[in-house]
Amino acid sequence: MRFALPISVLAALLALATACSDKPSNAECKKLLEHTIELEFRESGSVPADLDKQIATIAATANSEFMEQCLGELPRTRVLCGIEAKNKAAQQKCDGE
Protein backbone atom coordinates (compact mmCIF):
# COMPACT_ATOMS: atom_id res chain seq x y z
CA MET A 1 0.00 0.00 0.00
CA ARG A 2 1.37 3.35 -0.97
CA PHE A 3 1.14 6.37 1.33
CA ALA A 4 0.54 9.71 -0.34
CA LEU A 5 0.22 13.08 1.28
CA PRO A 6 -2.23 15.58 -0.14
CA ILE A 7 -0.63 18.49 -2.01
CA SER A 8 -1.88 20.95 0.63
CA VAL A 9 -0.05 19.03 3.38
CA LEU A 10 3.15 18.94 1.36
CA ALA A 11 2.88 22.66 0.67
CA ALA A 12 2.33 23.37 4.37
CA LEU A 13 5.38 21.27 5.33
CA LEU A 14 7.50 23.04 2.75
CA ALA A 15 6.37 26.45 4.01
CA LEU A 16 7.12 25.43 7.59
CA ALA A 17 10.58 24.16 6.67
CA THR A 18 11.33 27.38 4.82
CA ALA A 19 10.11 29.54 7.71
CA CYS A 20 12.13 27.56 10.24
CA SER A 21 15.31 27.84 8.20
CA ASP A 22 15.00 31.63 7.84
CA LYS A 23 16.63 32.18 11.22
CA PRO A 24 20.37 31.60 11.65
CA SER A 25 21.66 29.13 14.21
CA ASN A 26 23.83 30.03 17.20
CA ALA A 27 26.81 28.48 15.42
CA GLU A 28 26.18 30.52 12.27
CA CYS A 29 25.93 33.78 14.22
CA LYS A 30 29.11 32.98 16.15
CA LYS A 31 30.92 32.20 12.91
CA LEU A 32 29.74 35.50 11.39
CA LEU A 33 30.99 37.43 14.42
CA GLU A 34 34.40 35.76 14.33
CA HIS A 35 34.70 36.16 10.54
CA THR A 36 33.82 39.85 10.76
CA ILE A 37 36.47 40.41 13.41
CA GLU A 38 39.03 38.56 11.30
CA LEU A 39 38.19 40.69 8.25
CA GLU A 40 38.65 43.84 10.33
CA PHE A 41 42.14 42.72 11.36
CA ARG A 42 43.14 41.66 7.85
CA GLU A 43 41.89 44.84 6.20
CA SER A 44 43.54 47.06 8.80
CA GLY A 45 46.87 45.53 7.82
CA SER A 46 47.77 44.57 11.37
CA VAL A 47 47.24 40.85 11.79
CA PRO A 48 48.56 39.77 15.19
CA ALA A 49 50.56 36.56 15.51
CA ASP A 50 47.91 35.27 17.91
CA LEU A 51 44.99 36.12 15.61
CA ASP A 52 42.76 33.29 16.83
CA LYS A 53 43.25 34.35 20.44
CA GLN A 54 42.50 37.99 19.61
CA ILE A 55 39.36 36.99 17.71
CA ALA A 56 38.17 34.89 20.67
CA THR A 57 38.81 37.73 23.12
CA ILE A 58 36.96 40.34 21.05
CA ALA A 59 34.14 37.92 20.24
CA ALA A 60 33.65 37.17 23.93
CA THR A 61 33.30 40.90 24.64
CA ALA A 62 30.80 41.54 21.83
CA ASN A 63 29.10 38.14 22.00
CA SER A 64 25.93 38.88 23.98
CA GLU A 65 24.76 41.96 22.11
CA PHE A 66 25.77 40.64 18.71
CA MET A 67 24.18 37.24 19.21
CA GLU A 68 20.92 38.79 20.36
CA GLN A 69 20.76 40.96 17.26
CA CYS A 70 21.88 38.19 14.91
CA LEU A 71 19.45 35.60 16.23
CA GLY A 72 16.57 38.01 16.59
CA GLU A 73 16.84 40.27 13.57
CA LEU A 74 19.03 38.89 10.79
CA PRO A 75 17.73 36.52 8.14
CA ARG A 76 19.80 33.38 7.72
CA THR A 77 20.63 34.21 4.09
CA ARG A 78 22.26 37.45 5.20
CA VAL A 79 24.30 35.67 7.89
CA LEU A 80 25.47 32.99 5.45
CA CYS A 81 26.37 35.67 2.90
CA GLY A 82 28.44 37.49 5.53
CA ILE A 83 30.25 34.31 6.49
CA GLU A 84 31.18 33.65 2.85
CA ALA A 85 32.29 37.24 2.16
CA LYS A 86 35.98 37.60 1.35
CA ASN A 87 36.18 41.22 2.54
CA LYS A 88 34.21 43.95 4.32
CA ALA A 89 32.88 45.39 1.05
CA ALA A 90 31.41 42.01 0.14
CA GLN A 91 29.92 41.73 3.62
CA GLN A 92 28.27 45.10 3.24
CA LYS A 93 26.68 43.95 -0.01
CA CYS A 94 24.99 41.19 2.01
CA ASP A 95 22.94 43.89 3.72
CA GLY A 96 21.05 44.41 0.48
CA GLU A 97 19.97 40.78 0.28
N, C-alpha and C positions, 0 to 999 in steps of 0.2 A: 504494500500500500504506500502510495506516495503522499508526502505531506507538502501542501502548498499554502503559502501565506497570501492573503488577499493583497492586492496592489496597495491599498490604503494603509495596511499595516507596515508593509515594506517602506513606503514613503515616510511614515511616521518614524520608523526606526532610523532611517537615513537622516532625517531632520534632527533627531535627537543626537545621533552620533556627531553630526556636524556642529551642533550647538555646544556639545560637551567639549569638543576639541578646539573651540574658539579661544579658550583660556589657556595661557601657558602654564606649564608645571613649575614647581619650585626649582627643580634642577635647571630648567630652561632659563628662568629668571636669574638664577645664580650665575649661570654660564654667560648670560648677556652682561651682567654687572662686571664680571672678571674680564671679559673680552673688551669691554669699553675702557676699563682702567688700563689694560695692556696697550690698546690703541693710543691712549693719551700719552703714555710713556714713550712709545715708539715714535709718535709724530712730534714729540717735544725734542727728540734727539738725545735724550738722556735716559738710556736704558740701564738701570742698575744691575750689577752682577747678580744680586739676589732678587731678580724680578719676581719670581713666584712668591717669595716671602712678602715683598712689598705689595703685590696684588692682594694677597690674603689679608694683610694688615688694613689696607684701605677698604677692601670689601667688607671686612668685619665692622668697620666704623660706619659705613654707609648702608649696611645690609638691611636693617629694619625698615627704614623709610623707603628705600628703593624697592624692596620686596613687596611692601604693601601697595605701592603704586603699580608695580609690574603685574602683580597677581590680580589687582582690582580694576585696573584701567586699560592695560595694553592688550590688544588682540594678539593671539598666538602668532599669526603671520608676521606681524611687525617685530616680535621678539626673535623669531627664527631668522628674519631678514637681517636684523642687527647682529646676530651671532655670526652669520655668514659674511658680513661686510668686511672688506679688506682694509678699510680706512674710515676715518671719521666722516668724510664726505659721503661715502657710500652708506654709512649708518644714517646720516641725516636724510638721505633719499628714502629710507624705510619709513620715515614719518608720513610720507605722502601715500603710503599703501593702505 
